[in-house]
Amino acid sequence: MLVVAIAAWAGVGYFVHIVLGERDAYGARIGAIDHVAQMQAASARMHALVQDSAGERSRIEKLANVPLLVAVDAIEAVGKATGGKLQISGASPAGTVQGGKGLVLHAVTFLVQSDGSFSALMKTLEILESLPLPMVIYGIDIARSPLGTDAGGDSKPSWHLNVRIRLLTSADISP
């Protein structure tokens, strides 16, 4: 009888061991399925985001595809539009940014200078800020010059403007 009782308890122990093993395996399968579902959901969100931003990326590529001389001519045209003359100097490369699909954006900094009346310089600055170019104005200095003499012989105050501009372009700017 004792042997039968020991065999019965051994059978119960073995059965409990099997059940607990199955429970652990079931939990591991549920965890793996949950992980796969989360990965698929993240992949679907990323795919949707990439598709939603395709138009924006295309617009950025078109906007940044501005030849450097075209951008400089547009900046100089601002001076002509406001009746003054802009001088562009100190152009220098300011680094690169690696974009997707092999797009490389080069940053170029310029110093733009102009002289004239305060209102003419403000108009120049307003037009520079609204140019449809991928650029940032990151420094503005306005100083009053000593009294000068205009073409009519009148003395009037003159102002000097320095503007620092950073332009992004996909054009190759290597020397």
MODELLER restraints for C-alpha pairs under 7 A, 6 or more apart:
rsr = mdl.restraints
at = mdl.atoms
rsr.add(forms.Gaussian(group=physical.xy_distance, feature=features.Distance(at['CA:63:A'], at['CA:133:A']), mean=6.97, stdev=0.5))
rsr.add(forms.Gaussian(group=physical.xy_distance, feature=features.Distance(at['CA:63:A'], at['CA:134:A']), mean=6.60, stdev=0.5))
rsr.add(forms.Gaussian(group=physical.xy_distance, feature=features.Distance(at['CA:64:A'], at['CA:134:A']), mean=6.26, stdev=0.5))
rsr.add(forms.Gaussian(group=physical.xy_distance, feature=features.Distance(at['CA:64:A'], at['CA:168:A']), mean=6.29, stdev=0.5))
rsr.add(forms.Gaussian(group=physical.xy_distance, feature=features.Distance(at['CA:64:A'], at['CA:169:A']), mean=4.76, stdev=0.5))
rsr.add(forms.Gaussian(group=physical.xy_distance, feature=features.Distance(at['CA:64:A'], at['CA:170:A']), mean=5.47, stdev=0.5))
rsr.add(forms.Gaussian(group=physical.xy_distance, feature=features.Distance(at['CA:65:A'], at['CA:169:A']), mean=5.96, stdev=0.5))
rsr.add(forms.Gaussian(group=physical.xy_distance, feature=features.Distance(at['CA:65:A'], at['CA:170:A']), mean=5.17, stdev=0.5))
rsr.add(forms.Gaussian(group=physical.xy_distance, feature=features.Distance(at['CA:65:A'], at['CA:171:A']), mean=6.41, stdev=0.5))
rsr.add(forms.Gaussian(group=physical.xy_distance, feature=features.Distance(at['CA:66:A'], at['CA:169:A']), mean=5.89, stdev=0.5))
rsr.add(forms.Gaussian(group=physical.xy_distance, feature=features.Distance(at['CA:66:A'], at['CA:170:A']), mean=6.97, stdev=0.5))
rsr.add(forms.Gaussian(group=physical.xy_distance, feature=features.Distance(at['CA:66:A'], at['CA:171:A']), mean=6.73, stdev=0.5))
rsr.add(forms.Gaussian(group=physical.xy_distance, feature=features.Distance(at['CA:67:A'], at['CA:171:A']), mean=5.67, stdev=0.5))
rsr.add(forms.Gaussian(group=physical.xy_distance, feature=features.Distance(at['CA:68:A'], at['CA:171:A']), mean=6.91, stdev=0.5))
rsr.add(forms.Gaussian(group=physical.xy_distance, feature=features.Distance(at['CA:75:A'], at['CA:128:A']), mean=6.93, stdev=0.5))
rsr.add(forms.Gaussian(group=physical.xy_distance, feature=features.Distance(at['CA:76:A'], at['CA:86:A']), mean=5.79, stdev=0.5))
rsr.add(forms.Gaussian(group=physical.xy_distance, feature=features.Distance(at['CA:78:A'], at['CA:124:A']), mean=6.39, stdev=0.5))
rsr.add(forms.Gaussian(group=physical.xy_distance, feature=features.Distance(at['CA:78:A'], at['CA:127:A']), mean=6.63, stdev=0.5))
rsr.add(forms.Gaussian(group=physical.xy_distance, feature=features.Distance(at['CA:78:A'], at['CA:128:A']), mean=6.82, stdev=0.5))
rsr.add(forms.Gaussian(group=physical.xy_distance, feature=features.Distance(at['CA:79:A'], at['CA:85:A']), mean=4.67, stdev=0.5))
rsr.add(forms.Gaussian(group=physical.xy_distance, feature=features.Distance(at['CA:79:A'], at['CA:86:A']), mean=5.10, stdev=0.5))
rsr.add(forms.Gaussian(group=physical.xy_distance, feature=features.Distance(at['CA:79:A'], at['CA:124:A']), mean=6.65, stdev=0.5))
rsr.add(forms.Gaussian(group=physical.xy_distance, feature=features.Distance(at['CA:82:A'], at['CA:120:A']), mean=6.39, stdev=0.5))
rsr.add(forms.Gaussian(group=physical.xy_distance, feature=features.Distance(at['CA:82:A'], at['CA:123:A']), mean=6.77, stdev=0.5))
rsr.add(forms.Gaussian(group=physical.xy_distance, feature=features.Distance(at['CA:82:A'], at['CA:124:A']), mean=6.11, stdev=0.5))
rsr.add(forms.Gaussian(group=physical.xy_distance, feature=features.Distance(at['CA:84:A'], at['CA:116:A']), mean=6.87, stdev=0.5))
rsr.add(forms.Gaussian(group=physical.xy_distance, feature=features.Distance(at['CA:85:A'], at['CA:114:A']), mean=6.17, stdev=0.5))
rsr.add(forms.Gaussian(group=physical.xy_distance, feature=features.Distance(at['CA:86:A'], at['CA:112:A']), mean=6.47, stdev=0.5))
rsr.add(forms.Gaussian(group=physical.xy_distance, feature=features.Distance(at['CA:86:A'], at['CA:113:A']), mean=5.64, stdev=0.5))
rsr.add(forms.Gaussian(group=physical.xy_distance, feature=features.Distance(at['CA:86:A'], at['CA:114:A']), mean=4.92, stdev=0.5))
rsr.add(forms.Gaussian(group=physical.xy_distance, feature=features.Distance(at['CA:87:A'], at['CA:112:A']), mean=5.60, stdev=0.5))
rsr.add(forms.Gaussian(group=physical.xy_distance, feature=features.Distance(at['CA:87:A'], at['CA:113:A']), mean=5.10, stdev=0.5))
rsr.add(forms.Gaussian(group=physical.xy_distance, feature=features.Distance(at['CA:87:A'], at['CA:114:A']), mean=6.40, stdev=0.5))
rsr.add(forms.Gaussian(group=physical.xy_distance, feature=features.Distance(at['CA:88:A'], at['CA:110:A']), mean=6.61, stdev=0.5))
rsr.add(forms.Gaussian(group=physical.xy_distance, feature=features.Distance(at['CA:88:A'], at['CA:111:A']), mean=5.75, stdev=0.5))
rsr.add(forms.Gaussian(group=physical.xy_distance, feature=features.Distance(at['CA:88:A'], at['CA:112:A']), mean=4.56, stdev=0.5))
rsr.add(forms.Gaussian(group=physical.xy_distance, feature=features.Distance(at['CA:88:A'], at['CA:113:A']), mean=6.47, stdev=0.5))
rsr.add(forms.Gaussian(group=physical.xy_distance, feature=features.Distance(at['CA:89:A'], at['CA:110:A']), mean=6.19, stdev=0.5))
rsr.add(forms.Gaussian(group=physical.xy_distance, feature=features.Distance(at['CA:89:A'], at['CA:111:A']), mean=5.24, stdev=0.5))
rsr.add(forms.Gaussian(group=physical.xy_distance, feature=features.Distance(at['CA:89:A'], at['CA:112:A']), mean=6.37, stdev=0.5))
rsr.add(forms.Gaussian(group=physical.xy_distance, feature=features.Distance(at['CA:90:A'], at['CA:110:A']), mean=5.56, stdev=0.5))
rsr.add(forms.Gaussian(group=physical.xy_distance, feature=features.Distance(at['CA:90:A'], at['CA:111:A']), mean=5.55, stdev=0.5))
rsr.add(forms.Gaussian(group=physical.xy_distance, feature=features.Distance(at['CA:91:A'], at['CA:108:A']), mean=6.61, stdev=0.5))
rsr.add(forms.Gaussian(group=physical.xy_distance, feature=features.Distance(at['CA:91:A'], at['CA:109:A']), mean=5.44, stdev=0.5))
rsr.add(forms.Gaussian(group=physical.xy_distance, feature=features.Distance(at['CA:91:A'], at['CA:110:A']), mean=4.48, stdev=0.5))
rsr.add(forms.Gaussian(group=physical.xy_distance, feature=features.Distance(at['CA:91:A'], at['CA:111:A']), mean=6.84, stdev=0.5))
rsr.add(forms.Gaussian(group=physical.xy_distance, feature=features.Distance(at['CA:92:A'], at['CA:108:A']), mean=5.57, stdev=0.5))
rsr.add(forms.Gaussian(group=physical.xy_distance, feature=features.Distance(at['CA:92:A'], at['CA:109:A']), mean=5.41, stdev=0.5))
rsr.add(forms.Gaussian(group=physical.xy_distance, feature=features.Distance(at['CA:92:A'], at['CA:110:A']), mean=6.83, stdev=0.5))
rsr.add(forms.Gaussian(group=physical.xy_distance, feature=features.Distance(at['CA:93:A'], at['CA:107:A']), mean=5.94, stdev=0.5))
rsr.add(forms.Gaussian(group=physical.xy_distance, feature=features.Distance(at['CA:93:A'], at['CA:108:A']), mean=4.43, stdev=0.5))
rsr.add(forms.Gaussian(group=physical.xy_distance, feature=features.Distance(at['CA:93:A'], at['CA:109:A']), mean=6.32, stdev=0.5))
rsr.add(forms.Gaussian(group=physical.xy_distance, feature=features.Distance(at['CA:94:A'], at['CA:107:A']), mean=4.95, stdev=0.5))
rsr.add(forms.Gaussian(group=physical.xy_distance, feature=features.Distance(at['CA:94:A'], at['CA:108:A']), mean=5.20, stdev=0.5))
rsr.add(forms.Gaussian(group=physical.xy_distance, feature=features.Distance(at['CA:94:A'], at['CA:109:A']), mean=6.24, stdev=0.5))
rsr.add(forms.Gaussian(group=physical.xy_distance, feature=features.Distance(at['CA:95:A'], at['CA:106:A']), mean=6.04, stdev=0.5))
rsr.add(forms.Gaussian(group=physical.xy_distance, feature=features.Distance(at['CA:95:A'], at['CA:107:A']), mean=5.46, stdev=0.5))
rsr.add(forms.Gaussian(group=physical.xy_distance, feature=features.Distance(at['CA:96:A'], at['CA:104:A']), mean=6.72, stdev=0.5))
rsr.add(forms.Gaussian(group=physical.xy_distance, feature=features.Distance(at['CA:96:A'], at['CA:105:A']), mean=5.51, stdev=0.5))
rsr.add(forms.Gaussian(group=physical.xy_distance, feature=features.Distance(at['CA:96:A'], at['CA:106:A']), mean=4.41, stdev=0.5))
rsr.add(forms.Gaussian(group=physical.xy_distance, feature=features.Distance(at['CA:96:A'], at['CA:107:A']), mean=5.91, stdev=0.5))
rsr.add(forms.Gaussian(group=physical.xy_distance, feature=features.Distance(at['CA:97:A'], at['CA:104:A']), mean=5.80, stdev=0.5))
rsr.add(forms.Gaussian(group=physical.xy_distance, feature=features.Distance(at['CA:97:A'], at['CA:105:A']), mean=5.10, stdev=0.5))
rsr.add(forms.Gaussian(group=physical.xy_distance, feature=features.Distance(at['CA:97:A'], at['CA:106:A']), mean=6.48, stdev=0.5))
rsr.add(forms.Gaussian(group=physical.xy_distance, feature=features.Distance(at['CA:98:A'], at['CA:104:A']), mean=4.74, stdev=0.5))
rsr.add(forms.Gaussian(group=physical.xy_distance, feature=features.Distance(at['CA:98:A'], at['CA:105:A']), mean=6.47, stdev=0.5))
rsr.add(forms.Gaussian(group=physical.xy_distance, feature=features.Distance(at['CA:104:A'], at['CA:170:A']), mean=5.91, stdev=0.5))
rsr.add(forms.Gaussian(group=physical.xy_distance, feature=features.Distance(at['CA:105:A'], at['CA:168:A']), mean=6.03, stdev=0.5))
rsr.add(forms.Gaussian(group=physical.xy_distance, feature=features.Distance(at['CA:105:A'], at['CA:169:A']), mean=5.41, stdev=0.5))
rsr.add(forms.Gaussian(group=physical.xy_distance, feature=features.Distance(at['CA:105:A'], at['CA:170:A']), mean=4.66, stdev=0.5))
rsr.add(forms.Gaussian(group=physical.xy_distance, feature=features.Distance(at['CA:106:A'], at['CA:168:A']), mean=5.53, stdev=0.5))
rsr.add(forms.Gaussian(group=physical.xy_distance, feature=features.Distance(at['CA:106:A'], at['CA:169:A']), mean=5.30, stdev=0.5))
rsr.add(forms.Gaussian(group=physical.xy_distance, feature=features.Distance(at['CA:106:A'], at['CA:170:A']), mean=5.99, stdev=0.5))
rsr.add(forms.Gaussian(group=physical.xy_distance, feature=features.Distance(at['CA:107:A'], at['CA:166:A']), mean=6.36, stdev=0.5))
rsr.add(forms.Gaussian(group=physical.xy_distance, feature=features.Distance(at['CA:107:A'], at['CA:167:A']), mean=5.51, stdev=0.5))
rsr.add(forms.Gaussian(group=physical.xy_distance, feature=features.Distance(at['CA:107:A'], at['CA:168:A']), mean=4.58, stdev=0.5))
rsr.add(forms.Gaussian(group=physical.xy_distance, feature=features.Distance(at['CA:107:A'], at['CA:169:A']), mean=6.52, stdev=0.5))
rsr.add(forms.Gaussian(group=physical.xy_distance, feature=features.Distance(at['CA:108:A'], at['CA:166:A']), mean=5.56, stdev=0.5))
rsr.add(forms.Gaussian(group=physical.xy_distance, feature=features.Distance(at['CA:108:A'], at['CA:167:A']), mean=5.19, stdev=0.5))
rsr.add(forms.Gaussian(group=physical.xy_distance, feature=features.Distance(at['CA:108:A'], at['CA:168:A']), mean=6.49, stdev=0.5))
rsr.add(forms.Gaussian(group=physical.xy_distance, feature=features.Distance(at['CA:109:A'], at['CA:165:A']), mean=5.50, stdev=0.5))
rsr.add(forms.Gaussian(group=physical.xy_distance, feature=features.Distance(at['CA:109:A'], at['CA:166:A']), mean=4.37, stdev=0.5))
rsr.add(forms.Gaussian(group=physical.xy_distance, feature=features.Distance(at['CA:109:A'], at['CA:167:A']), mean=6.26, stdev=0.5))
rsr.add(forms.Gaussian(group=physical.xy_distance, feature=features.Distance(at['CA:110:A'], at['CA:164:A']), mean=5.76, stdev=0.5))
rsr.add(forms.Gaussian(group=physical.xy_distance, feature=features.Distance(at['CA:110:A'], at['CA:165:A']), mean=5.17, stdev=0.5))
rsr.add(forms.Gaussian(group=physical.xy_distance, feature=features.Distance(at['CA:110:A'], at['CA:166:A']), mean=6.48, stdev=0.5))
rsr.add(forms.Gaussian(group=physical.xy_distance, feature=features.Distance(at['CA:111:A'], at['CA:162:A']), mean=6.74, stdev=0.5))
rsr.add(forms.Gaussian(group=physical.xy_distance, feature=features.Distance(at['CA:111:A'], at['CA:163:A']), mean=5.76, stdev=0.5))
rsr.add(forms.Gaussian(group=physical.xy_distance, feature=features.Distance(at['CA:111:A'], at['CA:164:A']), mean=4.77, stdev=0.5))
rsr.add(forms.Gaussian(group=physical.xy_distance, feature=features.Distance(at['CA:111:A'], at['CA:165:A']), mean=6.48, stdev=0.5))
rsr.add(forms.Gaussian(group=physical.xy_distance, feature=features.Distance(at['CA:112:A'], at['CA:162:A']), mean=5.72, stdev=0.5))
rsr.add(forms.Gaussian(group=physical.xy_distance, feature=features.Distance(at['CA:112:A'], at['CA:163:A']), mean=5.04, stdev=0.5))
rsr.add(forms.Gaussian(group=physical.xy_distance, feature=features.Distance(at['CA:112:A'], at['CA:164:A']), mean=6.36, stdev=0.5))
rsr.add(forms.Gaussian(group=physical.xy_distance, feature=features.Distance(at['CA:113:A'], at['CA:161:A']), mean=5.48, stdev=0.5))
rsr.add(forms.Gaussian(group=physical.xy_distance, feature=features.Distance(at['CA:113:A'], at['CA:162:A']), mean=4.66, stdev=0.5))
rsr.add(forms.Gaussian(group=physical.xy_distance, feature=features.Distance(at['CA:113:A'], at['CA:163:A']), mean=6.42, stdev=0.5))
rsr.add(forms.Gaussian(group=physical.xy_distance, feature=features.Distance(at['CA:114:A'], at['CA:160:A']), mean=5.87, stdev=0.5))
rsr.add(forms.Gaussian(group=physical.xy_distance, feature=features.Distance(at['CA:114:A'], at['CA:161:A']), mean=5.14, stdev=0.5))
rsr.add(forms.Gaussian(group=physical.xy_distance, feature=features.Distance(at['CA:114:A'], at['CA:162:A']), mean=6.82, stdev=0.5))
rsr.add(forms.Gaussian(group=physical.xy_distance, feature=features.Distance(at['CA:115:A'], at['CA:158:A']), mean=6.91, stdev=0.5))
rsr.add(forms.Gaussian(group=physical.xy_distance, feature=features.Distance(at['CA:115:A'], at['CA:159:A']), mean=5.61, stdev=0.5))
rsr.add(forms.Gaussian(group=physical.xy_distance, feature=features.Distance(at['CA:115:A'], at['CA:160:A']), mean=4.49, stdev=0.5))
rsr.add(forms.Gaussian(group=physical.xy_distance, feature=features.Distance(at['CA:115:A'], at['CA:161:A']), mean=6.20, stdev=0.5))
rsr.add(forms.Gaussian(group=physical.xy_distance, feature=features.Distance(at['CA:116:A'], at['CA:158:A']), mean=5.47, stdev=0.5))
rsr.add(forms.Gaussian(group=physical.xy_distance, feature=features.Distance(at['CA:116:A'], at['CA:159:A']), mean=5.37, stdev=0.5))
rsr.add(forms.Gaussian(group=physical.xy_distance, feature=features.Distance(at['CA:116:A'], at['CA:160:A']), mean=6.66, stdev=0.5))
rsr.add(forms.Gaussian(group=physical.xy_distance, feature=features.Distance(at['CA:117:A'], at['CA:158:A']), mean=5.44, stdev=0.5))
rsr.add(forms.Gaussian(group=physical.xy_distance, feature=features.Distance(at['CA:117:A'], at['CA:159:A']), mean=5.69, stdev=0.5))
rsr.add(forms.Gaussian(group=physical.xy_distance, feature=features.Distance(at['CA:118:A'], at['CA:159:A']), mean=5.90, stdev=0.5))
rsr.add(forms.Gaussian(group=physical.xy_distance, feature=features.Distance(at['CA:121:A'], at['CA:161:A']), mean=6.76, stdev=0.5))
rsr.add(forms.Gaussian(group=physical.xy_distance, feature=features.Distance(at['CA:134:A'], at['CA:167:A']), mean=5.91, stdev=0.5))
rsr.add(forms.Gaussian(group=physical.xy_distance, feature=features.Distance(at['CA:134:A'], at['CA:168:A']), mean=5.54, stdev=0.5))
rsr.add(forms.Gaussian(group=physical.xy_distance, feature=features.Distance(at['CA:135:A'], at['CA:165:A']), mean=6.64, stdev=0.5))
rsr.add(forms.Gaussian(group=physical.xy_distance, feature=features.Distance(at['CA:135:A'], at['CA:166:A']), mean=5.39, stdev=0.5))
rsr.add(forms.Gaussian(group=physical.xy_distance, feature=features.Distance(at['CA:135:A'], at['CA:167:A']), mean=4.15, stdev=0.5))
rsr.add(forms.Gaussian(group=physical.xy_distance, feature=features.Distance(at['CA:135:A'], at['CA:168:A']), mean=6.02, stdev=0.5))
rsr.add(forms.Gaussian(group=physical.xy_distance, feature=features.Distance(at['CA:136:A'], at['CA:165:A']), mean=5.67, stdev=0.5))
rsr.add(forms.Gaussian(group=physical.xy_distance, feature=features.Distance(at['CA:136:A'], at['CA:166:A']), mean=5.20, stdev=0.5))
rsr.add(forms.Gaussian(group=physical.xy_distance, feature=features.Distance(at['CA:136:A'], at['CA:167:A']), mean=6.52, stdev=0.5))
rsr.add(forms.Gaussian(group=physical.xy_distance, feature=features.Distance(at['CA:137:A'], at['CA:163:A']), mean=6.99, stdev=0.5))
rsr.add(forms.Gaussian(group=physical.xy_distance, feature=features.Distance(at['CA:137:A'], at['CA:164:A']), mean=5.86, stdev=0.5))
rsr.add(forms.Gaussian(group=physical.xy_distance, feature=features.Distance(at['CA:137:A'], at['CA:165:A']), mean=4.54, stdev=0.5))
rsr.add(forms.Gaussian(group=physical.xy_distance, feature=features.Distance(at['CA:137:A'], at['CA:166:A']), mean=6.44, stdev=0.5))
rsr.add(forms.Gaussian(group=physical.xy_distance, feature=features.Distance(at['CA:138:A'], at['CA:164:A']), mean=5.74, stdev=0.5))
rsr.add(forms.Gaussian(group=physical.xy_distance, feature=features.Distance(at['CA:138:A'], at['CA:165:A']), mean=6.05, stdev=0.5))
rsr.add(forms.Gaussian(group=physical.xy_distance, feature=features.Distance(at['CA:139:A'], at['CA:163:A']), mean=5.62, stdev=0.5))
rsr.add(forms.Gaussian(group=physical.xy_distance, feature=features.Distance(at['CA:139:A'], at['CA:164:A']), mean=4.79, stdev=0.5))
rsr.add(forms.Gaussian(group=physical.xy_distance, feature=features.Distance(at['CA:140:A'], at['CA:162:A']), mean=5.75, stdev=0.5))
rsr.add(forms.Gaussian(group=physical.xy_distance, feature=features.Distance(at['CA:140:A'], at['CA:163:A']), mean=4.64, stdev=0.5))
rsr.add(forms.Gaussian(group=physical.xy_distance, feature=features.Distance(at['CA:140:A'], at['CA:164:A']), mean=6.46, stdev=0.5))
rsr.add(forms.Gaussian(group=physical.xy_distance, feature=features.Distance(at['CA:141:A'], at['CA:161:A']), mean=5.76, stdev=0.5))
rsr.add(forms.Gaussian(group=physical.xy_distance, feature=features.Distance(at['CA:141:A'], at['CA:162:A']), mean=4.98, stdev=0.5))
rsr.add(forms.Gaussian(group=physical.xy_distance, feature=features.Distance(at['CA:141:A'], at['CA:163:A']), mean=6.48, stdev=0.5))
rsr.add(forms.Gaussian(group=physical.xy_distance, feature=features.Distance(at['CA:142:A'], at['CA:159:A']), mean=6.92, stdev=0.5))
rsr.add(forms.Gaussian(group=physical.xy_distance, feature=features.Distance(at['CA:142:A'], at['CA:160:A']), mean=5.69, stdev=0.5))
rsr.add(forms.Gaussian(group=physical.xy_distance, feature=features.Distance(at['CA:142:A'], at['CA:161:A']), mean=4.64, stdev=0.5))
rsr.add(forms.Gaussian(group=physical.xy_distance, feature=features.Distance(at['CA:142:A'], at['CA:162:A']), mean=6.46, stdev=0.5))
rsr.add(forms.Gaussian(group=physical.xy_distance, feature=features.Distance(at['CA:143:A'], at['CA:159:A']), mean=5.71, stdev=0.5))
rsr.add(forms.Gaussian(group=physical.xy_distance, feature=features.Distance(at['CA:143:A'], at['CA:160:A']), mean=5.23, stdev=0.5))
rsr.add(forms.Gaussian(group=physical.xy_distance, feature=features.Distance(at['CA:143:A'], at['CA:161:A']), mean=6.64, stdev=0.5))
rsr.add(forms.Gaussian(group=physical.xy_distance, feature=features.Distance(at['CA:144:A'], at['CA:158:A']), mean=6.08, stdev=0.5))
rsr.add(forms.Gaussian(group=physical.xy_distance, feature=features.Distance(at['CA:144:A'], at['CA:159:A']), mean=4.40, stdev=0.5))
rsr.add(forms.Gaussian(group=physical.xy_distance, feature=features.Distance(at['CA:144:A'], at['CA:160:A']), mean=6.18, stdev=0.5))
rsr.add(forms.Gaussian(group=physical.xy_distance, feature=features.Distance(at['CA:145:A'], at['CA:157:A']), mean=6.73, stdev=0.5))
rsr.add(forms.Gaussian(group=physical.xy_distance, feature=features.Distance(at['CA:145:A'], at['CA:158:A']), mean=5.22, stdev=0.5))
rsr.add(forms.Gaussian(group=physical.xy_distance, feature=features.Distance(at['CA:145:A'], at['CA:159:A']), mean=5.23, stdev=0.5))
rsr.add(forms.Gaussian(group=physical.xy_distance, feature=features.Distance(at['CA:145:A'], at['CA:160:A']), mean=6.44, stdev=0.5))
rsr.add(forms.Gaussian(group=physical.xy_distance, feature=features.Distance(at['CA:146:A'], at['CA:157:A']), mean=6.54, stdev=0.5))
rsr.add(forms.Gaussian(group=physical.xy_distance, feature=features.Distance(at['CA:146:A'], at['CA:158:A']), mean=6.86, stdev=0.5))
rsr.add(forms.Gaussian(group=physical.xy_distance, feature=features.Distance(at['CA:147:A'], at['CA:155:A']), mean=6.05, stdev=0.5))
rsr.add(forms.Gaussian(group=physical.xy_distance, feature=features.Distance(at['CA:147:A'], at['CA:156:A']), mean=5.56, stdev=0.5))
rsr.add(forms.Gaussian(group=physical.xy_distance, feature=features.Distance(at['CA:147:A'], at['CA:157:A']), mean=4.74, stdev=0.5))
rsr.add(forms.Gaussian(group=physical.xy_distance, feature=features.Distance(at['CA:147:A'], at['CA:158:A']), mean=6.47, stdev=0.5))
rsr.add(forms.Gaussian(group=physical.xy_distance, feature=features.Distance(at['CA:148:A'], at['CA:155:A']), mean=5.46, stdev=0.5))
rsr.add(forms.Gaussian(group=physical.xy_distance, feature=features.Distance(at['CA:148:A'], at['CA:156:A']), mean=5.88, stdev=0.5))
rsr.add(forms.Gaussian(group=physical.xy_distance, feature=features.Distance(at['CA:148:A'], at['CA:157:A']), mean=6.34, stdev=0.5))
rsr.add(forms.Gaussian(group=physical.xy_distance, feature=features.Distance(at['CA:148:A'], at['CA:158:A']), mean=6.66, stdev=0.5))
rsr.add(forms.Gaussian(group=physical.xy_distance, feature=features.Distance(at['CA:149:A'], at['CA:155:A']), mean=4.56, stdev=0.5))
rsr.add(forms.Gaussian(group=physical.xy_distance, feature=features.Distance(at['CA:149:A'], at['CA:156:A']), mean=6.53, stdev=0.5))
